[in-house]
Amino acid sequence: RGLVRPPLYKDWLDRFEARLSLRRRAMKALGVALPARPDKDTQEILRQTLITCTTCDRARPCVAWLELGDTFAGPPGFCPNRDRYLKLLAARRRKRK
């Protein structure tokens, strides 16, 4: 007999997985590549994006932004991880030089 999860746990887990999916989609859309060996600063930024995305209450605008595919201007202004994504993108550009 399998383990039955209480509804509250299942709801929380579903929300967590949905937010992580949005984070992955946003990072891919923006061209944020995870380095094979991130330095301490990058690790901290990634950790903060994870925490922020999983607690974000802006999933609907995020989905709409991703569906538009309008990533040229970078992360949207409503995104609480905007500055972190910009830092990750800037670090990637510096490493390419």
Accessible surface in RSA format (square Angstrom, percent):
REM  Atomic radii and reference values for relative SASA: ProtOr
REM  Chains: A
REM  Algorithm: Lee & Richards
REM  Probe-radius: 1.40
REM  Slices: 20
REM RES _ NUM      All-atoms   Total-Side   Main-Chain    Non-polar    All polar
REM                ABS   REL    ABS   REL    ABS   REL    ABS   REL    ABS   REL
RES ARG A   1   283.56 119.1 192.74  98.3  90.82 216.2  86.65 118.4 196.91 119.3
RES GLY A   2    60.43  74.5   0.00   N/A  60.43  74.5  40.45 111.0  19.98  44.8
RES LEU A   3   167.17  93.1 130.12  93.1  37.04  93.1 136.03  95.5  31.14  83.8
RES VAL A   4   125.60  82.6 105.19  95.2  20.41  49.2 109.04  94.7  16.56  44.9
RES ARG A   5   126.47  53.1 110.88  56.5  15.59  37.1  17.23  23.6 109.24  66.2
RES PRO A   6    83.86  61.1  77.22  70.4   6.64  24.1  83.56  69.0   0.29   1.8
RES PRO A   7   104.71  76.3  99.66  90.8   5.05  18.4 104.71  86.5   0.00   0.0
RES LEU A   8   145.53  81.0 141.63 101.3   3.89   9.8 143.56 100.8   1.97   5.3
RES TYR A   9    97.23  45.4  92.37  52.6   4.87  12.7  64.46  48.4  32.77  40.4
RES LYS A  10   109.11  53.2 109.11  66.9   0.00   0.0  81.40  73.3  27.71  29.5
RES ASP A  11    89.97  63.0  83.22  82.8   6.75  16.0  26.35  62.0  63.62  63.4
RES TRP A  12   137.41  55.1 131.89  63.8   5.52  13.0 108.19  57.7  29.23  47.4
RES LEU A  13    34.59  19.3  34.59  24.7   0.00   0.0  34.59  24.3   0.00   0.0
RES ASP A  14    64.00  44.8  58.11  57.8   5.89  13.9  28.54  67.2  35.46  35.4
RES ARG A  15    96.58  40.6  90.37  46.1   6.21  14.8  43.19  59.0  53.39  32.4
RES PHE A  16    58.97  29.5  57.55  35.6   1.43   3.7  58.68  35.6   0.29   0.8
RES GLU A  17    93.89  53.9  90.32  68.3   3.58   8.5  34.56  66.9  59.33  48.4
RES ALA A  18    48.40  44.5  38.02  58.7  10.37  23.6  46.51  65.5   1.89   5.0
RES ARG A  19    30.63  12.9  30.30  15.4   0.33   0.8   2.99   4.1  27.63  16.7
RES LEU A  20    29.12  16.2  29.03  20.8   0.08   0.2  29.03  20.4   0.08   0.2
RES SER A  21    42.64  36.0  42.02  56.1   0.61   1.4  16.19  34.5  26.45  37.1
RES LEU A  22    18.32  10.2  18.05  12.9   0.27   0.7  18.27  12.8   0.05   0.1
RES ARG A  23    30.12  12.6  29.09  14.8   1.03   2.5   0.97   1.3  29.15  17.7
RES ARG A  24   142.79  60.0 136.32  69.5   6.46  15.4  67.35  92.1  75.43  45.7
RES ARG A  25   101.32  42.5  96.73  49.3   4.59  10.9  42.56  58.2  58.76  35.6
RES ALA A  26     6.40   5.9   6.40   9.9   0.00   0.0   6.40   9.0   0.00   0.0
RES MET A  27    10.28   5.3  10.28   6.8   0.00   0.0   7.07   6.0   3.21   4.2
RES LYS A  28   174.00  84.9 153.65  94.3  20.35  48.4 104.31  93.9  69.69  74.2
RES ALA A  29    42.41  39.0  15.58  24.0  26.83  61.0  27.22  38.3  15.19  40.2
RES LEU A  30    19.55  10.9   1.87   1.3  17.68  44.4   3.91   2.7  15.64  42.1
RES GLY A  31    28.53  35.2   0.00   N/A  28.53  35.2  28.38  77.9   0.16   0.4
RES VAL A  32    13.40   8.8   1.85   1.7  11.54  27.8   2.74   2.4  10.66  28.9
RES ALA A  33    56.71  52.1  38.68  59.7  18.03  41.0  45.46  64.0  11.25  29.8
RES LEU A  34   109.71  61.1  83.28  59.6  26.43  66.4  83.28  58.5  26.43  71.1
RES PRO A  35    45.35  33.0  26.69  24.3  18.66  67.8  37.57  31.0   7.77  48.3
RES ALA A  36   106.92  98.3  62.95  97.1  43.97 100.0  75.29 106.0  31.64  83.8
RES ARG A  37   217.37  91.3 193.82  98.8  23.54  56.0  68.64  93.8 148.73  90.1
RES PRO A  38    36.42  26.5  28.28  25.8   8.13  29.6  28.28  23.4   8.13  50.5
RES ASP A  39    75.17  52.7  64.86  64.6  10.30  24.4  45.77 107.7  29.40  29.3
RES LYS A  40   166.68  81.3 159.90  98.1   6.78  16.1 109.65  98.7  57.03  60.7
RES ASP A  41   108.49  76.0 104.84 104.3   3.65   8.6  25.02  58.9  83.47  83.2
RES THR A  42    10.10   7.2  10.09  10.2   0.01   0.0   3.11   4.2   6.99  10.6
RES GLN A  43    83.49  46.7  77.25  56.5   6.25  14.9  25.65  54.6  57.85  43.9
RES GLU A  44    76.34  43.8  74.18  56.1   2.16   5.1  47.74  92.3  28.60  23.4
RES ILE A  45    32.77  18.6  31.62  23.6   1.16   2.8  32.77  23.6   0.00   0.0
RES LEU A  46    24.12  13.4  23.14  16.6   0.98   2.5  23.47  16.5   0.65   1.8
RES ARG A  47   119.18  50.0 113.78  58.0   5.40  12.9  59.37  81.1  59.81  36.2
RES GLN A  48    48.77  27.3  48.77  35.6   0.00   0.0  14.00  29.8  34.77  26.4
RES THR A  49     0.00   0.0   0.00   0.0   0.00   0.0   0.00   0.0   0.00   0.0
RES LEU A  50    65.34  36.4  65.34  46.7   0.00   0.0  65.34  45.9   0.00   0.0
RES ILE A  51    76.86  43.7  75.07  55.9   1.79   4.3  76.86  55.3   0.00   0.0
RES THR A  52    22.92  16.3  20.05  20.3   2.87   6.8  14.92  20.0   7.99  12.1
RES CYS A  53    18.15  13.7  16.51  18.4   1.64   3.9   2.94   7.4  15.22  16.4
RES THR A  54    21.66  15.4  13.45  13.6   8.21  19.6   4.07   5.5  17.59  26.6
RES THR A  55    95.26  67.8  74.22  75.2  21.04  50.1  61.85  83.1  33.41  50.5
RES CYS A  56    20.24  15.3  14.25  15.9   5.99  14.1  11.45  29.0   8.79   9.5
RES ASP A  57   118.91  83.3  88.93  88.5  29.97  70.9  38.08  89.6  80.83  80.6
RES ARG A  58    96.39  40.5  95.63  48.7   0.76   1.8  13.17  18.0  83.23  50.4
RES ALA A  59    21.11  19.4  18.17  28.0   2.94   6.7  19.83  27.9   1.28   3.4
RES ARG A  60   211.51  88.8 202.72 103.3   8.80  21.0  77.07 105.3 134.44  81.5
RES PRO A  61    56.78  41.4  48.44  44.2   8.34  30.3  55.32  45.7   1.46   9.1
RES CYS A  62    24.35  18.4  24.35  27.2   0.00   0.0   6.16  15.6  18.20  19.6
RES VAL A  63    49.28  32.4  49.28  44.6   0.00   0.0  49.28  42.8   0.00   0.0
RES ALA A  64    52.06  47.9  47.67  73.6   4.39  10.0  50.91  71.7   1.14   3.0
RES TRP A  65    22.35   9.0  20.11   9.7   2.25   5.3  18.85  10.1   3.50   5.7
RES LEU A  66    19.87  11.1   4.00   2.9  15.88  39.9   4.48   3.1  15.40  41.4
RES GLU A  67   132.02  75.8  96.04  72.7  35.98  85.7  39.33  76.1  92.69  75.7
RES LEU A  68   142.53  79.4 111.87  80.0  30.66  77.1 115.01  80.8  27.51  74.0
RES GLY A  69    50.71  62.5   0.00   N/A  50.71  62.5  25.51  70.0  25.20  56.4
RES ASP A  70    84.13  58.9  75.82  75.5   8.31  19.6  19.74  46.5  64.39  64.2
RES THR A  71    35.16  25.0  26.36  26.7   8.79  21.0   3.36   4.5  31.80  48.1
RES PHE A  72   203.91 102.0 172.82 107.0  31.09  80.9 181.35 109.9  22.56  64.6
RES ALA A  73    82.51  75.9  58.24  89.9  24.27  55.2  68.81  96.9  13.70  36.3
RES GLY A  74    12.18  15.0   0.00   N/A  12.18  15.0   9.77  26.8   2.41   5.4
RES PRO A  75     2.06   1.5   0.40   0.4   1.66   6.0   0.40   0.3   1.66  10.3
RES PRO A  76    21.16  15.4  11.86  10.8   9.30  33.8  21.16  17.5   0.00   0.0
RES GLY A  77    70.02  86.3   0.00   N/A  70.02  86.3  32.30  88.6  37.72  84.5
RES PHE A  78    71.24  35.6  53.78  33.3  17.47  45.5  64.90  39.4   6.34  18.1
RES CYS A  79    24.23  18.3  18.04  20.1   6.20  14.6   2.41   6.1  21.82  23.5
RES PRO A  80    56.47  41.2  28.06  25.6  28.41 103.3  40.48  33.4  15.99  99.4
RES ASN A  81     0.81   0.6   0.78   0.8   0.02   0.1   0.02   0.1   0.78   0.8
RES ARG A  82    77.72  32.6  77.47  39.5   0.24   0.6  17.49  23.9  60.23  36.5
RES ASP A  83    97.92  68.6  95.09  94.6   2.83   6.7  27.35  64.4  70.57  70.4
RES ARG A  84    64.58  27.1  64.46  32.9   0.12   0.3  11.41  15.6  53.17  32.2
RES TYR A  85     2.78   1.3   2.78   1.6   0.00   0.0   2.09   1.6   0.69   0.8
RES LEU A  86    64.54  35.9  61.32  43.9   3.22   8.1  61.70  43.3   2.84   7.6
RES LYS A  87   120.47  58.8 114.78  70.4   5.69  13.5  64.12  57.7  56.35  60.0
RES LEU A  88    13.10   7.3   7.55   5.4   5.54  13.9   7.83   5.5   5.26  14.2
RES LEU A  89    15.39   8.6  15.13  10.8   0.26   0.7  15.22  10.7   0.18   0.5
RES ALA A  90    34.70  31.9  32.76  50.6   1.95   4.4  34.13  48.1   0.58   1.5
RES ALA A  91    20.73  19.1  20.13  31.1   0.60   1.4  20.54  28.9   0.19   0.5
RES ARG A  92    81.37  34.2  76.29  38.9   5.08  12.1  25.79  35.3  55.58  33.7
RES ARG A  93   135.01  56.7 132.95  67.8   2.05   4.9  55.69  76.1  79.31  48.1
RES ARG A  94   154.54  64.9 141.35  72.1  13.20  31.4  69.39  94.8  85.15  51.6
RES LYS A  95   130.85  63.8  98.50  60.4  32.35  77.0  90.09  81.1  40.76  43.4
RES ARG A  96   164.16  68.9 126.38  64.4  37.79  90.0  57.90  79.1 106.26  64.4
RES LYS A  97   206.87 100.9 143.05  87.8  63.83 152.0 120.88 108.8  85.99  91.6
END  Absolute sums over single chains surface
CHAIN  1 A     7301.5       6098.5       1202.9       4206.9       3094.5
END  Absolute sums over all chains
TOTAL          7301.5       6098.5       1202.9       4206.9       3094.5
